[in-house]
Amino acid sequence: MTNKNRRLHPVLTMMLVLSLLAVAACGNANKPASATNEPASATDGSAATEKPAAEPLKKVKIQLKWVPQAQFAGIFVAKEKGFYEEEGLDVEIIPGGPDVVIEQQVVNGAADIGVTSFDSLLVNRDNGLPLVSIAQVLQKSSYRFVASKESGIDEPAKMKGKKVGMWTGSQQFQVLAFMEKNGLDPKKDVELVKQGFTMDQFFNKQLDVAVSTIYNEYHVVLESGVKEEDLYVYDFEDAGVGMLEDTLIVKDEWLKNNRELAVKAIKATMKGWNYAIANQAESVDIVMSAVTEGSTTKEHQTTMLMEMAKLVKPDGFSEAQVGSFVDEAVQRTVDIALKYALIKKAPDLAAAVDKTILEDAAK
């Protein structure tokens, strides 16, 4: 019996193998061709080349120093035209206002990049905040004081005892320098009044002297029907206290960890500014889609962008120079800040300004 079983075992094994092969063949015959998991031959011309999955966009938050308007046209245009997305960025634009301290927003991480004034950057660095500027948007001061002719304030000395408007947050330093330059103690000689978003305080005679910018509030006054000849206007540049304004700042630590993002953001932003300056009508439409409804007019934003273009790209500037630091203007701002005690010590400009970001963005 034992030998007989041994002779039959190979036969049974062969029958089992043949049975399994038959089942497999049947299964393959019924299997649709499209369901096969076999890779296509490298020589098969019908094989499609799969595109690599796109990398997710990197999020970057940009904090404005004021409400949405043509003052920031380059940023809004860069987002709308896809310039940020081309650089792999998903940019969130955060509105500002008279009470928003841009430097705190950046230091606290609420924003990655902030639009502030260069003089404010110097003051905040002097107070120990670890901030650095990576692009200079405005190349000179836009500030003007305005007073009505009927006020009789035809010289700075006559501001004594008057109500003078001043923005707070990070926008008050030129006003303080103006006071000091003209021998006025801002704590004793004038009544500094916090000025809001609009010029209503000036129109309602709650202010004797209002602060304004040449691209915004000054034209609000003119658009209200007031004629230029009915105003006393004090140009801060002419007064010798004009300091650099809109500059883009980041936190030192963020820049160390995200230098590539900074380069891409600056590249797209300056592309946005050059586009906005060259295509102002289209850019105003883009800005109007971002403003608070009813807060402004297309005509006003058109004037604003026209004036901003002169400050961002002054005569003699090329597109490549937009956003650059002009050493003379930077040093003048430092000198004014020191002279009128806005800062206690001379800043380390090599640490306060990183010119290499814009240089790399231009490559």
FENFENMO-V411585 format. One line per field, one symbol per residue. psi: psi as a letter, one per 20 degrees, with the letter a starting at -180 (. if undefined). A space follows every 10 residues. Layout:
psi = ???
This chain:
psi = gghghhhhgh ghgghgghgh hggghgghhi pqhiiqjpqq qhioiipqpp pqpqqqqppp pppqiarpri hkghghghgh ijhghhjkqn ppppqbaiip oghhgghijh qgpqoaqhhh ggghhhjjpm qqpiqogpir qiqpqpqqhi hjmjqhhjip jropqpqbdk jihhgghggg hkkpoiihhr oppopahrjh hghjkiphpq qrqhiehghg ghiiipqhij qppophghij joqqcoqpqr qggghhikgh ggghghghgh ggghgghhmh ghhhhgghii qppiiaqhgg hggghghhhh hgmrpiprhh ipirpogghg hggggghghk khqhqpqnhh hhpnihghgh hi.
